[in-house]
Amino acid sequence: MRKGARTSEGHDPGNAAILDAARSLPFHANPMNTRFVFPTALALAVSTSAATAQRALIREGDPAPGGAAGELVTSVNGVSANQIGGYVAVLSADIGGTTTSQIWGSFSGGAGALIRQETTIGNLLQGSFEGSAGMGDSTVVYSALCENLATMTTSIDTVFTDATPIAVEEEPIPGTSDFWSFASRPRSLRDGTPVYTAGFRTTPTGSTAGRAFVIGTTELFRTGDTLPNMPFALSSNGIDFDSRASADGTHTIVVCDIDTASAEDIAVAIDGSGLVVAGTLLRESEAIPAALNPVGAENWDNFDLVGITELGQYFITGDTDGDTASDEFIFRDGAFFVREGDTVDGQVITDSISHAFMNESGTLAYIWDVDTGAGSVEALFVE
């Protein structure tokens, strides 16, 4: 039984900042050589060379980037990092008495600077940015709520790469007869191509008809498609928002909802096919093969956070339907990696995973509650 919803990049700035900072940590050959680093704390902090060397870069109450005297940062939201040491954070700042979205950071890892701020691009007057952003080697991708000055339509959902609109609500989706309905939580390939879950409509202003997994403007699959190894088609909510691609887009990993006619089931797909391990599809209510599970007879219950590298290394977090003291897990490259109740670096894992991330070296970092004896606190673990 799932004990609590996971927290995404856009809704837990402290956890996301710490995890994305872990991208620069050195890789350890032993996959179980996992280190307890520190209890999590709110601020954008980046590791300089090891987990014990941290720099706090920007905080609430700091002067707003590009702002006048007295204009301050009011919140630090989701962050991202690229493969060459760069980082960005989505900020809210008080600019001229108005809460204004900004993207701030450095593409090479140096001192941070203002990269983007709400502005007008063509007919699109940008408003607030979504709390998460993606980062390539020299570009940022982000979602902004806009007003279309040509149609005077407000609250238009969009995805941008820098100043280029990629997906704009109500506009046609290239290669289809449909229209964008929404585009959410974009991440980025190394070259700046956005990766995101989008909604589509059959008319410009109609209801959302389904979802698609999109790289750039190309749909890889969508509601109604039946993927290889999947017993049913993708449902109307068929693509989870936390789905991912590797740095160059060679591999993808997606948490899917499949429509069984009587209910929606959750399953995992890699590279557009249902993930089969030990002869069994990773699907809600499917029995976990005994060869994988020393705990005993259990079924898969749900799948949450995912990640994948260019070499095809992957991880999945989720729950089984077993004992609630041990049901939460990280499943990695075809095997359970850590389970609730395990002791990792002297810390007893308990309750829920808040976030997890794998970099292109295959190094895994995750935030999970630990039992202090007097209660539980969130802690960051890095291989």
WOGI-V320327 format. One record per residue. RES is the residue in three letters. PSI is psi in radians with two decimals (none if undefined). NEAR is the number of other ideal C-beta (glycine too) atoms within 10 Angstrom. Layout:
# WOGI-V320327
res=RES psi=PSI near=NEAR
res=RES psi=PSI near=NEAR
This chain:
# WOGI-V320327
res=MET psi=2.25 near=11
res=ARG psi=2.27 near=15
res=LYS psi=-0.30 near=12
res=GLY psi=2.55 near=11
res=ALA psi=2.54 near=10
res=ARG psi=2.92 near=18
res=THR psi=2.24 near=20
res=SER psi=2.99 near=19
res=GLU psi=-0.70 near=26
res=GLY psi=-0.12 near=19
res=HIS psi=0.07 near=14
res=ASP psi=1.37 near=22
res=PRO psi=-0.60 near=24
res=GLY psi=-0.87 near=20
res=ASN psi=-0.79 near=25
res=ALA psi=-0.71 near=28
res=ALA psi=-0.79 near=29
res=ILE psi=-0.72 near=30
res=LEU psi=-0.75 near=24
res=ASP psi=-0.55 near=25
res=ALA psi=-0.54 near=25
res=ALA psi=-0.16 near=25
res=ARG psi=-0.54 near=22
res=SER psi=-0.01 near=20
res=LEU psi=2.61 near=19
res=PRO psi=2.63 near=12
res=PHE psi=2.44 near=10
res=HIS psi=2.31 near=15
res=ALA psi=-0.62 near=7
res=ASN psi=1.99 near=7
res=PRO psi=-0.31 near=15
res=MET psi=0.10 near=9
res=ASN psi=1.18 near=10
res=THR psi=2.34 near=20
res=ARG psi=2.36 near=17
res=PHE psi=2.21 near=16
res=VAL psi=-1.11 near=21
res=PHE psi=2.74 near=12
res=PRO psi=2.55 near=12
res=THR psi=2.68 near=19
res=ALA psi=2.68 near=14
res=LEU psi=2.16 near=15
res=ALA psi=2.75 near=16
res=LEU psi=1.99 near=26
res=ALA psi=2.34 near=19
res=VAL psi=2.37 near=26
res=SER psi=2.35 near=19
res=THR psi=-0.74 near=12
res=SER psi=-0.44 near=9
res=ALA psi=2.96 near=13
res=ALA psi=-0.36 near=19
res=THR psi=-0.10 near=10
res=ALA psi=1.76 near=9
res=GLN psi=2.56 near=17
res=ARG psi=2.20 near=11
res=ALA psi=2.08 near=12
res=LEU psi=-0.74 near=21
res=ILE psi=2.54 near=20
res=ARG psi=2.78 near=12
res=GLU psi=2.40 near=15
res=GLY psi=-0.19 near=8
res=ASP psi=2.78 near=14
res=PRO psi=2.39 near=14
res=ALA psi=2.30 near=22
res=PRO psi=2.21 near=21
res=GLY psi=0.05 near=14
res=GLY psi=2.93 near=18
res=ALA psi=2.99 near=9
res=ALA psi=2.32 near=5
res=GLY psi=-0.17 near=8
res=GLU psi=2.23 near=18
res=LEU psi=2.74 near=13
res=VAL psi=2.25 near=21
res=THR psi=-0.36 near=15
res=SER psi=2.63 near=13
res=VAL psi=2.04 near=23
res=ASN psi=-2.51 near=24
res=GLY psi=2.67 near=25
res=VAL psi=2.89 near=31
res=SER psi=2.90 near=27
res=ALA psi=2.71 near=22
res=ASN psi=-2.97 near=26
res=GLN psi=0.04 near=17
res=ILE psi=0.40 near=13
res=GLY psi=0.00 near=15
res=GLY psi=2.92 near=23
res=TYR psi=2.66 near=25
res=VAL psi=2.71 near=27
res=ALA psi=2.50 near=26
res=VAL psi=2.15 near=29
res=LEU psi=2.72 near=28
res=SER psi=2.38 near=19
res=ALA psi=2.65 near=24
res=ASP psi=1.77 near=15
res=ILE psi=2.00 near=20
res=GLY psi=0.51 near=8
res=GLY psi=0.10 near=7
res=THR psi=2.35 near=9
res=THR psi=2.12 near=13
res=THR psi=2.36 near=22
res=SER psi=2.45 near=23
res=GLN psi=2.74 near=23
res=ILE psi=2.22 near=23
res=TRP psi=2.51 near=25
res=GLY psi=-2.67 near=29
res=SER psi=2.33 near=17
res=PHE psi=-0.37 near=19
res=SER psi=-0.02 near=11
res=GLY psi=0.07 near=16
res=GLY psi=-2.75 near=11
res=ALA psi=2.46 near=7
res=GLY psi=2.65 near=19
res=ALA psi=2.84 near=11
res=LEU psi=2.19 near=15
res=ILE psi=-0.78 near=20
res=ARG psi=2.66 near=20
res=GLN psi=2.67 near=19
res=GLU psi=2.32 near=18
res=THR psi=-3.08 near=10
res=THR psi=2.21 near=11
res=ILE psi=1.93 near=15
res=GLY psi=-2.20 near=13
res=ASN psi=0.07 near=14
res=LEU psi=2.00 near=19
res=LEU psi=1.91 near=17
res=GLN psi=2.45 near=23
res=GLY psi=-2.47 near=17
res=SER psi=2.49 near=16
res=PHE psi=2.56 near=26
res=GLU psi=2.72 near=22
res=GLY psi=-0.24 near=22
res=SER psi=2.69 near=24
res=ALA psi=2.91 near=30
res=GLY psi=2.86 near=26
res=MET psi=2.19 near=26
res=GLY psi=-2.89 near=24
res=ASP psi=-0.50 near=16
res=SER psi=0.30 near=14
res=THR psi=2.79 near=21
res=VAL psi=2.56 near=25
res=VAL psi=2.50 near=26
res=TYR psi=2.85 near=29
res=SER psi=2.29 near=27
res=ALA psi=2.44 near=22
res=LEU psi=2.26 near=18
res=CYS psi=2.83 near=26
res=GLU psi=2.24 near=17
res=ASN psi=1.89 near=19
res=LEU psi=-0.29 near=12
res=ALA psi=-0.67 near=9
res=THR psi=-0.17 near=12
res=MET psi=0.43 near=7
res=THR psi=2.33 near=14
res=THR psi=2.94 near=11
res=SER psi=0.73 near=11
res=ILE psi=2.20 near=23
res=ASP psi=2.48 near=20
res=THR psi=2.85 near=26
res=VAL psi=2.30 near=29
res=PHE psi=2.57 near=26
res=THR psi=1.99 near=20
res=ASP psi=-2.06 near=15
res=ALA psi=0.27 near=10
res=THR psi=2.05 near=12
res=PRO psi=2.28 near=18
res=ILE psi=-0.80 near=20
res=ALA psi=2.25 near=25
res=VAL psi=2.11 near=20
res=GLU psi=2.41 near=23
res=GLU psi=-0.22 near=17
res=GLU psi=2.76 near=14
res=PRO psi=2.53 near=12
res=ILE psi=2.12 near=20
res=PRO psi=2.41 near=10
res=GLY psi=0.07 near=9
res=THR psi=3.04 near=14
res=SER psi=0.17 near=8
res=ASP psi=-3.14 near=21
res=PHE psi=2.61 near=20
res=TRP psi=2.37 near=27
res=SER psi=-0.73 near=24
res=PHE psi=2.89 near=19
res=ALA psi=2.13 near=24
res=SER psi=2.60 near=17
res=ARG psi=0.95 near=23
res=PRO psi=2.44 near=27
res=ARG psi=-3.09 near=20
res=SER psi=2.47 near=25
res=LEU psi=2.96 near=21
res=ARG psi=-0.61 near=19
res=ASP psi=0.09 near=14
res=GLY psi=0.03 near=19
res=THR psi=2.24 near=22
res=PRO psi=2.60 near=28
res=VAL psi=2.17 near=23
res=TYR psi=2.89 near=26
res=THR psi=2.26 near=21
res=ALA psi=2.69 near=28
res=GLY psi=2.62 near=25
res=PHE psi=2.71 near=23
res=ARG psi=2.77 near=19
res=THR psi=-0.27 near=14
res=THR psi=2.79 near=10
res=PRO psi=-0.65 near=15
res=THR psi=0.28 near=11
res=GLY psi=-3.03 near=13
res=SER psi=2.71 near=9
res=THR psi=2.21 near=16
res=ALA psi=-0.35 near=17
res=GLY psi=-3.01 near=21
res=ARG psi=2.76 near=27
res=ALA psi=2.66 near=26
res=PHE psi=2.15 near=26
res=VAL psi=2.39 near=25
res=ILE psi=2.08 near=15
res=GLY psi=-2.04 near=18
res=THR psi=0.21 near=16
res=THR psi=2.11 near=13
res=GLU psi=2.19 near=20
res=LEU psi=-0.69 near=20
res=PHE psi=2.88 near=20
res=ARG psi=3.00 near=22
res=THR psi=2.33 near=20
res=GLY psi=-0.34 near=14
res=ASP psi=2.47 near=17
res=THR psi=1.95 near=14
res=LEU psi=2.65 near=21
res=PRO psi=2.48 near=10
res=ASN psi=-0.09 near=16
res=MET psi=2.39 near=20
res=PRO psi=-0.28 near=13
res=PHE psi=2.92 near=17
res=ALA psi=2.80 near=17
res=LEU psi=2.43 near=27
res=SER psi=-3.09 near=20
res=SER psi=-0.43 near=14
res=ASN psi=0.68 near=16
res=GLY psi=-0.23 near=25
res=ILE psi=2.13 near=27
res=ASP psi=2.64 near=21
res=PHE psi=-0.32 near=13
res=ASP psi=0.33 near=21
res=SER psi=2.72 near=22
res=ARG psi=2.83 near=21
res=ALA psi=2.75 near=25
res=SER psi=3.01 near=23
res=ALA psi=-0.62 near=19
res=ASP psi=0.12 near=13
res=GLY psi=0.21 near=17
res=THR psi=-0.66 near=14
res=HIS psi=2.64 near=18
res=THR psi=2.67 near=20
res=ILE psi=2.22 near=23
res=VAL psi=2.32 near=26
res=VAL psi=2.13 near=23
res=CYS psi=2.62 near=29
res=ASP psi=2.17 near=21
res=ILE psi=2.51 near=23
res=ASP psi=1.87 near=18
res=THR psi=0.16 near=14
res=ALA psi=-0.67 near=7
res=SER psi=-0.36 near=6
res=ALA psi=2.95 near=11
res=GLU psi=2.33 near=17
res=ASP psi=2.62 near=20
res=ILE psi=2.35 near=20
res=ALA psi=2.94 near=24
res=VAL psi=2.39 near=25
res=ALA psi=2.39 near=27
res=ILE psi=2.26 near=19
res=ASP psi=0.64 near=17
res=GLY psi=0.18 near=15
res=SER psi=2.54 near=12
res=GLY psi=2.36 near=19
res=LEU psi=2.05 near=24
res=VAL psi=2.16 near=15
res=VAL psi=2.26 near=16
res=ALA psi=0.67 near=12
res=GLY psi=0.09 near=7
res=THR psi=2.34 near=15
res=LEU psi=2.33 near=20
res=LEU psi=1.69 near=22
res=ARG psi=2.46 near=22
res=GLU psi=2.32 near=22
res=SER psi=-0.07 near=12
res=GLU psi=2.49 near=13
res=ALA psi=2.37 near=11
res=ILE psi=2.19 near=24
res=PRO psi=2.39 near=11
res=ALA psi=-0.55 near=11
res=ALA psi=-0.38 near=11
res=LEU psi=-0.30 near=15
res=ASN psi=1.64 near=18
res=PRO psi=-0.22 near=8
res=VAL psi=-0.58 near=16
res=GLY psi=-2.93 near=10
res=ALA psi=2.07 near=10
res=GLU psi=2.85 near=19
res=ASN psi=2.73 near=13
res=TRP psi=2.40 near=25
res=ASP psi=-0.84 near=19
res=ASN psi=2.90 near=16
res=PHE psi=2.43 near=24
res=ASP psi=-1.65 near=23
res=LEU psi=2.56 near=23
res=VAL psi=2.84 near=25
res=GLY psi=2.76 near=21
res=ILE psi=2.61 near=24
res=THR psi=3.02 near=20
res=GLU psi=-0.48 near=16
res=LEU psi=-0.03 near=12
res=GLY psi=0.11 near=14
res=GLN psi=2.45 near=19
res=TYR psi=2.84 near=22
res=PHE psi=2.75 near=22
res=ILE psi=2.35 near=24
res=THR psi=2.76 near=26
res=GLY psi=-2.75 near=24
res=ASP psi=2.67 near=22
res=THR psi=3.12 near=23
res=ASP psi=0.33 near=17
res=GLY psi=-2.80 near=20
res=ASP psi=2.28 near=13
res=THR psi=-0.19 near=14
res=ALA psi=-0.16 near=11
res=SER psi=0.27 near=17
res=ASP psi=-0.49 near=21
res=GLU psi=2.49 near=26
res=PHE psi=2.83 near=28
res=ILE psi=2.14 near=23
res=PHE psi=2.22 near=25
res=ARG psi=2.15 near=20
res=ASP psi=0.78 near=13
res=GLY psi=0.20 near=11
res=ALA psi=2.68 near=12
res=PHE psi=2.30 near=16
res=PHE psi=-0.90 near=20
res=VAL psi=2.50 near=24
res=ARG psi=2.65 near=19
res=GLU psi=2.39 near=24
res=GLY psi=-0.32 near=15
res=ASP psi=2.73 near=17
res=THR psi=2.10 near=11
res=VAL psi=2.06 near=17
res=ASP psi=0.72 near=13
res=GLY psi=-0.01 near=7
res=GLN psi=2.28 near=19
res=VAL psi=2.02 near=15
res=ILE psi=2.35 near=24
res=THR psi=2.75 near=19
res=ASP psi=-2.35 near=17
res=SER psi=2.63 near=20
res=ILE psi=2.26 near=24
res=SER psi=-0.57 near=25
res=HIS psi=2.78 near=26
res=ALA psi=2.64 near=25
res=PHE psi=2.46 near=24
res=MET psi=2.26 near=25
res=ASN psi=3.13 near=21
res=GLU psi=-0.23 near=17
res=SER psi=-0.10 near=16
res=GLY psi=0.11 near=21
res=THR psi=2.28 near=20
res=LEU psi=2.31 near=22
res=ALA psi=2.51 near=24
res=TYR psi=2.67 near=27
res=ILE psi=2.16 near=25
res=TRP psi=2.57 near=26
res=ASP psi=2.53 near=22
res=VAL psi=2.65 near=20
res=ASP psi=2.03 near=15
res=THR psi=-0.10 near=13
res=GLY psi=-0.48 near=6
res=ALA psi=0.15 near=6
res=GLY psi=-2.95 near=8
res=SER psi=2.57 near=16
res=VAL psi=2.71 near=13
res=GLU psi=2.48 near=21
res=ALA psi=2.60 near=21
res=LEU psi=2.30 near=23
res=PHE psi=2.39 near=23
res=VAL psi=2.40 near=24
res=GLU psi=none near=23
